[in-house]
Amino acid sequence: MIRAFESSSTADGRRLVAGSTGLREASQHTDVKLTVVAEQLLEHARGAAQPDAIHDALRAGLARRPRLAP
């Protein structure tokens, strides 16, 4: 059980790093502050529309990343 927890937290950590890197890249490619990109992503998760430029930058960033194993 401990190994399962450790491997799960390692995978979560990799996802967190990949996610924060993606947000940072989207911020840099759109010239929008990182905090604004993060806020807009949260609002989008709650149902708000996401600006096209940020949506496109996030999608492009995800396409460049290798898939993480669960």
C-alpha positions in Angstrom: 0.0 0.0 0.0 2.8 2.4 0.8 4.4 1.8 -2.6 1.1 2.5 -4.3 0.8 5.8 -2.4 4.4 6.7 -3.2 4.0 6.0 -6.9 0.7 7.8 -7.0 2.2 10.9 -5.4 5.1 10.8 -7.8 2.8 10.7 -10.8 0.7 13.5 -9.3 4.0 15.5 -8.8 4.9 15.0 -12.5 1.5 16.1 -13.6 1.7 19.2 -11.4 5.1 20.1 -12.9 3.8 19.5 -16.4 0.7 21.5 -15.8 2.5 24.4 -14.3 5.0 24.4 -17.2 2.1 24.4 -19.6 0.5 27.4 -17.9 3.9 29.2 -17.9 4.3 28.5 -21.6 0.8 29.7 -22.4 1.5 32.9 -20.4 4.7 33.5 -22.3 3.2 32.8 -25.8 0.2 35.0 -25.3 1.9 37.9 -23.3 -0.7 37.4 -20.5 0.4 37.2 -16.9 0.6 33.7 -15.4 -1.9 34.5 -12.7 -4.4 35.7 -15.3 -3.9 32.5 -17.4 -4.5 30.4 -14.2 -7.6 32.4 -13.3 -9.0 32.0 -16.7 -8.4 28.3 -16.7 -10.2 28.0 -13.4 -13.1 30.0 -14.7 -13.2 27.8 -17.8 -13.4 24.8 -15.6 -16.5 26.4 -14.0 -18.1 26.9 -17.3 -16.9 30.3 -18.6 -15.7 30.8 -22.1 -11.9 30.7 -22.5 -10.1 33.3 -24.7 -9.1 31.7 -28.0 -5.4 32.7 -27.7 -5.1 31.1 -24.3 -7.0 28.0 -25.3 -4.8 27.6 -28.4 -1.6 28.1 -26.4 -2.6 25.6 -23.8 -3.6 23.0 -26.4 -0.4 23.5 -28.3 1.6 23.0 -25.1 -0.3 19.8 -24.3 0.4 18.5 -27.9 4.1 19.0 -27.4 4.2 17.0 -24.1 4.6 13.3 -23.9 1.7 11.5 -22.2 2.4 10.7 -18.5 1.8 7.1 -17.3 -0.8 6.9 -14.6 
